[in-house]
Amino acid sequence: MSRKELIRKAVDMANRVGYALVATSDRNGLAHVAASRRVEAEPDNHVAVSEWFCPGTLANLQENPHITVVVWDPASDTGFQLIGKSVGLEDTAMLDGFSPGMEEARPQVERKIRVRVEKIMDFSHAPHTDEEK
């Protein structure tokens, strides 16, 4: 199966299960995981993930562009790791007071992270290899 077809399968799965996990790390390797409700396929082996990402995700991407998007269907215990690099951030919406209790904080910004997918591996709870698909 081509990389484009695997990306399409991962995007379809993410939309079916309703989320994907987004893993980043800072320049020292300290990991951070966030969740995204939207994953879209884009041309040339790219995906875009959108959400009201927390500051940790954004700070990490400024220091280290490496990113992994994990899509997993727990019912079938099948999934994908889309491993690559962030190639751009886009602000898509801004609100004050979106999250209760954060009204005093800076405005919340929904962002789209564009990811160039360089490697695709399986993801599951069951034992699996980490070989590229």
Residue, then its C-alpha position, 0 to 999 in steps of 0.5 A: m500500500s502506498r504512503k498516500e493510501l496509508i495516510r488516507k486510512a489513518v485520517d479516516m480512522a481518526n475521523r471515525v474514532g474522533y481523536a488523534l494523539v499528537a506527541t512532541s518533545d522539547r530540545n532536551g527530549l522532554a515529551h508532551v502529548a496532546a489530543s486533536r479532534r481533527v486530522e486532514a490529509e493534505p497533498d504530498n504526504h502531509v497531514a494537518v491536525s487542528e485543535w486548541f493546542c496547549p502552550g507545551t505543544l507549541a513551545n516544543l515545535q518552536e524548538n524541535p519540529h519532530i512530531t508523531v501523530v498517533v491514531w488508534d481504534p481501541a475497539s479493533d486495537t489497530g492504528f497508525q503512527l505518522i512520524g514526521k516534522s512540523v512544516g507550519l502552524e496556522d491560526t484558525a480561530m481565536l476566542d477569549g474565555f473559551s475554556p472556563g477558568m481561563e478568562e484571565a489568561r491570554p486568548q485561546v487560539e485554535r491552530k492547525i499544525r501541518v506535518r510532513v509524514e516521513k514514516i508510518m508504523d503500526f500502533s496497537h496495544a498488542p505486541h507489534t514491530d516498529e517496522e515502517k509500513 
